Amino acid sequence: IGSGWWTLLDSNNPHVLYRIDPATGAVLHAVSVVNSANMDWEAMTRDAQWLYVGDVGNNSGARTDLRVYRVSLAALQAPDTISVLADTIRFSYALQTDFTNANNSNDWDCEAMVAMDDSLFLFSKNWVSGNCYLYALPATPGVHVAVRQDALASQGMITGASLDTATGNIALVGYTNSFYMPFIWRLSGYPGHAFFQGNAQRN
């Protein structure tokens, strides 16, 4: 989106998006998302029109205020923009019925998402099983339910996702539960939105 890379800070930091110089790390532009709160911002993705900020971190598994903020790319690209308003996509997980605090010991955490077509796809960070669940929800403002689509034996916790729009390939990054060893999954050749049903390679 223009020159530089857009990024964000984690939980309890300012609700601000930063454009940085990838070579130096210098902040080139800062934009406040004024009608948002950074409870636990963990993921960011985009489509042709919108930037999506995932307030989806849920280490305790107890959150009932999960949401994704949708920000206009056109507004972010304007050099004099210092603040923007966001649309809010509120959601819950279809299968979650227990909201007991289980810090770092639950399968309802998330730090990775991609946008494709008219949907957002969330990749869960499963503290207990070490697998990854794929969830889908509409990329439109409102109150929605994230529906589980599939599972991947990821052999560790997924902490980020990136979609190559030219090839359709998806990269998932993460680390193993016990020894914190990093890994990357490369997903390619999948049908439709069945990201785990094509070629899945772990490195």
Salt bridges, closest charged atoms under 4 A:
ASP55 OD1 - ARG63 NH1 3.04
ASP65 OD1 - ARG63 NE 2.75
ASP87 OD2 - ARG70 NH2 2.84
GLU111 OE2 - LYS125 NZ 2.97
ASP117 OD2 - HIS193 NE2 2.62
